[in-house]
Amino acid sequence: MSEHCLDERGRACPYPVIALGRLWQQLHSQPGEHVIDITADDPVAVIDIPAWCHIKGADYERLDDSLGPDIRFRVRFTGSG
């Protein structure tokens, strides 16, 4: 399993989703399970990241963000390589 973190705080949507998509594209051709933790602070990320995951068929969960304004998601998918 490969694990990656994206810190997209300070970047307005759609840039967090673009960064997620670029990393997903790099990893998708590699076999195995991949996990991407993404942190954003643009409130639109609450809508955009789950929508992107739905389109790509990736699983996701929203992580506890009770410590501040950050929006955190964990995205999981299996590469096709």
N, C-alpha and C positions, 0 to 999 in steps of 0.2 A: 504494500500500500504506500502510495506517495501522499505526503501532506504538504500543503502550501498555504500561505497567508497573503492576503491582499489588504493593504490599508489604504482605503479610498476616502478617508476623512478629508474634508475641505474641497472635494470635487463634486460638483453638481451632476445629477443624472442628466444624461445617460452615461457619463464617463465611468462610474463604477461597474455598470453592466458591460460596457465595452471592454474594460480591463478583465472582467470575469470571462467574457467570450474569447478574448485573445489567449488567455491561459488555458481555457477549456480546449481550444483548437490545438494548442501545442500538445496537450496531454491525451486527447481523445484517441490518437493513433497508437498510443503506448498501452500494452496489455496491463491488466490489473485494476485494482480499485484506486480511485483518486479522491482526495478530500481537499476542498478549498475552503478555508475560513476567510470570510470577507467582512470588513468593517467599513461602514459608511456613516455619514452624519446628515445626509440629505434625506428628509422625510419621504421623498418619492421612492427611495430605495425599497421601502416596505412593500411597494406595489411592483416595481420593476424587476427586482431580483426573483421573487416567486414566479412572475409571469415568464421570465426568461427560462427558469428551470422547467416550467411546464412545457414550453415550446421544445426544449432540448431533451426532455425526458430524464432530467436529473432529479434526484431526491434532494430535499433540503429541509433544514430545521432552523427556526429562529432561536438564537441563543439568548440567554438572559441579559438584558441591557439595563438592569436596574441601577447600575453604577453611574449613569450619566446619559447624555444625549446620543451615544453611539448606537447604531443599528448593526447587529451582528447576525450573520447567517453562516451555517455550515452546509456546503454543497457536496454531494457524493455522486459519483458515477463510475461506471466501469469502462475502461478503454477498449477499443475494438481491435487493437493490434494483435 
